[in-house]
Amino acid sequence: MRLKEKTHRKFVEFFERISSMHHGKEFELAYSDIQRETGAASVTLKRAIQSLAEDGVIEVQLGRNSRYARFRYLLPVQENEEKSSELLNQTRNLVDSSNEDKSQPGGILEAINVDVTELTQLVDHLRRRVRNQEMAIALLQDRIAEIEDKMRKR
């Protein structure tokens, strides 16, 4: 089951991004969230997840119900762990050296910038989710208004 290169790349990038937000650990997602983020149809979503699992890009397990699944991105997991451990070591070294000698304010600023970047990514993700929920609520309100109009006409 082969996907188009563009679709394959889109899903790989999506799972890579979400995995980096979860620091390479297993995470649970609703299929509808994946569909919304990637813009894929449900059939394409199922094919893409199955294809990525067969290619060894992701590992898929059952979620809390049929609308959720637990994923683990397999490709750069070691790189992410190495990067995070390197970053943790650098941060510790910066904190230790700043405690000993206050002449390195640039190193602490770099560590703070990394944290701010990570928080910014999380906030952007939450903003997208809130916006999607707002759009769903607006659609439901429109539909309720239509139904009420039909009931009044009868």
C-alpha positions as a Markdown table, in Angstrom:
| # | Residue | x | y | z |
|---|---|---|---|---|
| 1 | Met | 0.0 | 0.0 | 0.0 |
| 2 | Arg | 2.0 | 3.0 | -1.3 |
| 3 | Leu | 1.1 | 6.6 | -0.6 |
| 4 | Lys | 1.9 | 9.6 | -2.8 |
| 5 | Glu | 5.2 | 11.1 | -1.8 |
| 6 | Lys | 3.6 | 14.4 | -0.8 |
| 7 | Thr | 1.1 | 12.6 | 1.5 |
| 8 | His | 3.8 | 10.4 | 2.9 |
| 9 | Arg | 6.0 | 13.4 | 3.7 |
| 10 | Lys | 3.1 | 15.3 | 5.2 |
| 11 | Phe | 2.3 | 12.5 | 7.7 |
| 12 | Val | 6.0 | 11.9 | 8.5 |
| 13 | Glu | 6.5 | 15.6 | 9.2 |
| 14 | Phe | 3.3 | 15.7 | 11.3 |
| 15 | Phe | 4.3 | 12.7 | 13.5 |
| 16 | Glu | 7.8 | 14.0 | 13.8 |
| 17 | Arg | 6.6 | 17.3 | 15.0 |
| 18 | Ile | 4.1 | 15.8 | 17.5 |
| 19 | Ser | 6.8 | 13.4 | 18.7 |
| 20 | Ser | 9.2 | 16.2 | 19.3 |
| 21 | Met | 6.6 | 18.0 | 21.4 |
| 22 | His | 6.3 | 14.8 | 23.5 |
| 23 | His | 10.1 | 14.4 | 23.6 |
| 24 | Gly | 10.1 | 11.2 | 21.6 |
| 25 | Lys | 7.8 | 9.4 | 24.0 |
| 26 | Glu | 4.6 | 7.6 | 23.2 |
| 27 | Phe | 1.5 | 9.8 | 22.8 |
| 28 | Glu | -2.2 | 9.4 | 22.3 |
| 29 | Leu | -4.1 | 11.3 | 19.5 |
| 30 | Ala | -7.6 | 11.3 | 18.2 |
| 31 | Tyr | -7.8 | 10.3 | 14.6 |
| 32 | Ser | -10.0 | 13.4 | 14.0 |
| 33 | Asp | -7.1 | 15.7 | 15.3 |
| 34 | Ile | -4.7 | 14.0 | 12.9 |
| 35 | Gln | -7.2 | 14.4 | 10.1 |
| 36 | Arg | -7.7 | 18.1 | 10.9 |
| 37 | Glu | -4.0 | 18.8 | 11.2 |
| 38 | Thr | -3.0 | 17.0 | 8.0 |
| 39 | Gly | -6.1 | 17.9 | 6.0 |
| 40 | Ala | -6.5 | 14.2 | 4.8 |
| 41 | Ala | -9.6 | 12.3 | 4.2 |
| 42 | Ser | -10.4 | 9.4 | 6.6 |
| 43 | Val | -9.6 | 6.8 | 4.1 |
| 44 | Thr | -6.2 | 8.5 | 3.4 |
| 45 | Leu | -5.6 | 8.8 | 7.1 |
| 46 | Lys | -6.1 | 5.1 | 7.6 |
| 47 | Arg | -3.9 | 4.2 | 4.6 |
| 48 | Ala | -1.2 | 6.6 | 5.7 |
| 49 | Ile | -1.1 | 5.3 | 9.3 |
| 50 | Gln | -1.0 | 1.7 | 8.1 |
| 51 | Ser | 1.7 | 2.5 | 5.5 |
| 52 | Leu | 3.8 | 4.4 | 8.1 |
| 53 | Ala | 3.5 | 1.5 | 10.5 |
| 54 | Glu | 4.5 | -1.0 | 7.8 |
| 55 | Asp | 7.5 | 1.2 | 6.9 |
| 56 | Gly | 8.6 | 1.3 | 10.5 |
| 57 | Val | 8.2 | 5.0 | 10.9 |
| 58 | Ile | 5.5 | 4.8 | 13.6 |
| 59 | Glu | 4.3 | 2.3 | 16.1 |
| 60 | Val | 0.5 | 2.2 | 16.6 |
| 61 | Gln | -1.5 | 0.7 | 19.5 |
| 62 | Leu | -5.1 | 0.9 | 20.5 |
| 63 | Gly | -6.1 | 4.0 | 22.4 |
| 64 | Arg | -8.7 | 4.6 | 25.1 |
| 65 | Asn | -11.5 | 4.0 | 22.5 |
| 66 | Ser | -12.0 | 3.4 | 18.8 |
| 67 | Arg | -11.4 | 7.1 | 18.0 |
| 68 | Tyr | -8.0 | 7.3 | 19.6 |
| 69 | Ala | -4.7 | 5.5 | 19.1 |
| 70 | Arg | -1.3 | 5.6 | 20.9 |
| 71 | Phe | 1.6 | 6.4 | 18.6 |
| 72 | Arg | 5.3 | 6.3 | 18.9 |
| 73 | Tyr | 7.5 | 7.9 | 16.3 |
| 74 | Leu | 10.4 | 5.5 | 15.7 |
| 75 | Leu | 12.8 | 7.2 | 13.3 |
| 76 | Pro | 14.6 | 10.0 | 15.3 |
| 77 | Val | 13.8 | 8.7 | 18.8 |
| 78 | Gln | 17.4 | 8.2 | 19.7 |
| 79 | Glu | 18.4 | 11.6 | 18.2 |
| 80 | Asn | 15.7 | 13.4 | 20.2 |
| 81 | Glu | 16.7 | 11.6 | 23.4 |
| 82 | Glu | 20.4 | 12.4 | 22.7 |
| 83 | Lys | 19.5 | 16.0 | 21.9 |
| 84 | Ser | 17.4 | 16.4 | 25.1 |
| 85 | Ser | 20.0 | 14.8 | 27.3 |
| 86 | Glu | 22.7 | 17.0 | 25.6 |
| 87 | Leu | 20.4 | 20.0 | 26.2 |
| 88 | Leu | 19.9 | 19.0 | 29.8 |
| 89 | Asn | 23.6 | 18.6 | 30.4 |
| 90 | Gln | 24.3 | 21.9 | 28.8 |
| 91 | Thr | 21.7 | 23.6 | 31.0 |
| 92 | Arg | 23.1 | 21.9 | 34.1 |
| 93 | Asn | 26.6 | 23.0 | 33.1 |
| 94 | Leu | 25.4 | 26.6 | 32.5 |
| 95 | Val | 23.6 | 26.7 | 35.8 |
| 96 | Asp | 26.7 | 25.3 | 37.6 |
| 97 | Ser | 29.0 | 27.7 | 35.9 |
| 98 | Ser | 26.7 | 30.6 | 36.5 |
| 99 | Asn | 26.6 | 29.7 | 40.2 |
| 100 | Glu | 30.4 | 29.6 | 40.3 |
| 101 | Asp | 31.1 | 32.5 | 38.1 |
| 102 | Lys | 28.4 | 35.1 | 37.1 |
| 103 | Ser | 30.3 | 36.0 | 33.9 |
| 104 | Gln | 28.2 | 33.8 | 31.5 |
| 105 | Pro | 24.8 | 35.5 | 31.0 |
| 106 | Gly | 24.7 | 34.4 | 27.3 |
| 107 | Gly | 24.6 | 30.7 | 28.1 |
| 108 | Ile | 21.7 | 31.1 | 30.5 |
| 109 | Leu | 19.9 | 33.2 | 27.8 |
| 110 | Glu | 20.4 | 30.4 | 25.3 |
| 111 | Ala | 18.8 | 27.8 | 27.7 |
| 112 | Ile | 15.9 | 30.2 | 28.3 |
| 113 | Asn | 15.5 | 30.7 | 24.5 |
| 114 | Val | 15.2 | 26.9 | 24.1 |
| 115 | Asp | 12.5 | 26.7 | 26.8 |
| 116 | Val | 10.7 | 29.7 | 25.3 |
| 117 | Thr | 10.8 | 28.1 | 21.8 |
| 118 | Glu | 9.3 | 24.8 | 23.2 |
| 119 | Leu | 6.6 | 26.7 | 25.1 |
| 120 | Thr | 5.8 | 28.7 | 22.0 |
| 121 | Gln | 5.3 | 25.5 | 20.0 |
| 122 | Leu | 3.0 | 24.1 | 22.7 |
| 123 | Val | 1.0 | 27.3 | 22.8 |
| 124 | Asp | 0.6 | 27.3 | 19.0 |
| 125 | His | -0.6 | 23.8 | 19.1 |
| 126 | Leu | -3.2 | 24.7 | 21.8 |
| 127 | Arg | -4.3 | 27.7 | 19.8 |
| 128 | Arg | -4.9 | 25.6 | 16.7 |
| 129 | Arg | -7.0 | 23.1 | 18.8 |
| 130 | Val | -9.0 | 25.9 | 20.4 |
| 131 | Arg | -9.6 | 27.4 | 17.0 |
| 132 | Asn | -10.8 | 24.1 | 15.6 |
| 133 | Gln | -13.2 | 23.7 | 18.6 |
| 134 | Glu | -14.5 | 27.2 | 18.1 |
| 135 | Met | -15.2 | 26.4 | 14.4 |
| 136 | Ala | -17.0 | 23.2 | 15.4 |
| 137 | Ile | -19.1 | 25.1 | 17.9 |
| 138 | Ala | -20.0 | 27.7 | 15.3 |
| 139 | Leu | -21.1 | 25.0 | 12.8 |
| 140 | Leu | -23.2 | 23.4 | 15.5 |
| 141 | Gln | -24.8 | 26.7 | 16.4 |
| 142 | Asp | -25.6 | 27.3 | 12.7 |
| 143 | Arg | -27.1 | 23.9 | 12.4 |
| 144 | Ile | -29.3 | 24.4 | 15.5 |
| 145 | Ala | -30.5 | 27.7 | 14.1 |
| 146 | Glu | -31.5 | 26.0 | 10.9 |
| 147 | Ile | -33.4 | 23.3 | 12.7 |
| 148 | Glu | -35.2 | 25.9 | 14.9 |
| 149 | Asp | -36.2 | 27.8 | 11.8 |
| 150 | Lys | -37.6 | 24.6 | 10.2 |
| 151 | Met | -39.5 | 23.9 | 13.4 |
| 152 | Arg | -41.0 | 27.4 | 13.5 |
| 153 | Lys | -42.2 | 27.1 | 9.9 |
| 154 | Arg | -44.1 | 23.9 | 10.7 |
